[in-house]
Amino acid sequence: QVQLVESGGGLVQAGGSLRLSCAASGRTFSRYAMGWFRQVPGKEREFVAVISWSGGDTDYADSAKGRFTISRDNAKNTVYLQMNSLKPEDTAVYYCAAGPLFRAHPRSYGYWGQGTQVTVSS
């Protein structure tokens, strides 16, 4: 069982930065791949980034490449999403998720946080 709690969302101007954190409970955190997803009302949940259990592999959505960086600290049971050069279209609720496989599809993840709102003003 893994419980996830996101933090770090907020309101930022276009071009600004935010760092999201996702704190996990449970001793098996290091066994899971961790993903970040986002969702806006009326749309499906969208993949943003994923990191392998060791942190050695990462993957990003095209919209995130070059601007976002996913990282993890297994000693702290925490995964991060550093978001730079934010755009208004990045506005969404951001969710972290834990799953057994290094995948981009939300169905691969069995544990989800409650989400944190990111709003980027133009």
C-alpha positions in Angstrom: 0.0 0.0 0.0 1.3 3.4 -1.0 -0.2 6.8 -0.1 0.8 9.8 -2.0 0.4 13.5 -1.2 1.3 16.2 -3.6 2.3 19.8 -2.8 3.9 22.8 -4.4 1.1 23.9 -6.7 0.0 27.5 -7.0 -0.4 30.5 -9.2 2.5 31.6 -11.3 3.0 34.0 -14.2 3.9 32.7 -17.6 7.6 32.0 -17.9 7.9 31.3 -14.2 8.8 28.1 -12.3 7.2 25.7 -9.8 8.5 22.6 -8.1 6.0 20.0 -7.3 6.6 17.4 -4.6 5.0 14.1 -4.0 5.6 12.5 -0.6 4.9 8.7 -0.3 4.2 6.6 2.7 5.2 3.0 2.9 8.4 1.2 2.9 8.1 0.0 -0.7 8.3 3.4 -2.4 11.6 2.5 -4.0 10.1 -0.4 -5.8 7.7 1.7 -7.9 8.0 3.7 -11.0 6.5 7.2 -10.4 4.6 9.3 -12.8 3.2 12.8 -13.0 0.0 13.4 -14.8 -2.2 16.4 -15.3 -5.9 17.0 -16.0 -8.1 19.9 -16.9 -11.9 19.8 -16.6 -13.6 17.9 -19.4 -10.4 16.3 -20.6 -8.7 13.0 -20.0 -5.8 12.7 -17.6 -2.6 13.4 -19.5 0.9 12.0 -19.1 3.6 14.4 -18.1 6.6 12.5 -17.0 7.7 9.2 -15.5 10.8 8.0 -13.6 11.9 4.5 -13.0 12.3 3.0 -9.5 16.0 3.7 -9.4 15.8 7.1 -11.0 18.0 6.0 -13.8 15.4 6.3 -16.5 13.0 9.1 -17.3 10.5 9.9 -20.0 8.5 13.0 -20.8 5.5 14.1 -22.8 6.5 16.2 -25.8 4.9 19.2 -24.1 7.2 18.8 -21.1 10.5 18.0 -22.8 13.1 20.7 -22.2 11.0 22.5 -19.6 10.2 19.9 -16.9 12.4 17.6 -14.9 11.3 14.6 -12.9 13.5 13.3 -10.1 13.2 11.2 -7.0 14.8 10.8 -3.6 14.2 7.3 -2.4 15.7 8.0 1.0 13.0 10.7 1.5 10.2 8.7 -0.3 9.6 11.8 -2.5 9.4 12.4 -6.2 9.6 15.9 -7.7 8.6 17.7 -10.8 10.6 20.9 -11.6 8.6 23.0 -14.0 10.3 25.9 -15.8 9.2 28.2 -18.5 5.6 27.6 -17.6 2.8 28.4 -20.1 -0.9 29.1 -19.6 -1.6 25.8 -21.3 0.2 24.0 -18.4 -2.7 25.0 -16.1 -4.2 21.8 -14.7 -4.5 19.7 -11.6 -1.2 17.7 -11.3 -1.3 14.2 -9.9 1.5 11.9 -8.9 1.1 8.1 -9.3 2.9 5.0 -8.3 3.0 1.8 -10.4 5.1 -1.3 -11.0 6.0 -0.5 -14.6 7.8 2.3 -16.4 4.8 3.4 -18.4 3.1 6.5 -19.7 -0.5 5.3 -19.5 -2.5 6.1 -16.4 -3.9 2.6 -16.3 -0.5 1.3 -15.4 -0.7 3.1 -12.1 -2.5 1.7 -9.1 -1.8 4.5 -6.5 -2.7 8.2 -7.0 -2.4 11.3 -4.9 -5.2 13.8 -4.5 -3.7 16.4 -6.9 -2.4 19.9 -6.7 -3.6 22.8 -8.7 -1.2 24.7 -11.0 -2.4 27.9 -12.6 -0.3 29.8 -15.0 -1.4 33.3 -15.8 -0.6 35.0 -19.1 
